[in-house]
Amino acid sequence: MADDSANKQLLHLVIGGELIDLERNEFKDLSKVDFVGLFPNYKSAAAAWKAKAQMSVDNAQMRYFIVHLHRLLDPSGDDHHH
């Protein structure tokens, strides 16, 4: 049972797309948002985010984000912060 907390699945979603402007995190076209994937922990999500961010470095309007889904799925959990 001790292994459960160490291997607890903390879902992270990596998405990206072209922003309307760099002042707001609003996508220009939601139908073109790149759903990179769902990851079991922050480390693997960050690796995917970094790869995608590097691939799109020539487009200043393109941004990728890591969404901490585990915080949204369990808002009463220890990881929830405002």
Stockholm file with secondary structure:
# STOCKHOLM 1.0

chainA/1-82         MADDSANKQLLHLVIGGELIDLERNEFKDLSKVDFVGLFPNYKSAAAAWKAKAQMSVDNAQMRYFIVHLHRLLDPSGDDHHH
#=GR chainA/1-82 SS CTHHHHTCCCCEEEEEEEBSCTTSCCBSCGGGCEEEEEESSHHHHHHHHHHHHHHTTTCTTEEEEEECHHHHHCTTSTTCCC
#=GC SS_cons        CTHHHHTCCCCEEEEEEEBSCTTSCCBSCGGGCEEEEEESSHHHHHHHHHHHHHHTTTCTTEEEEEECHHHHHCTTSTTCCC
//
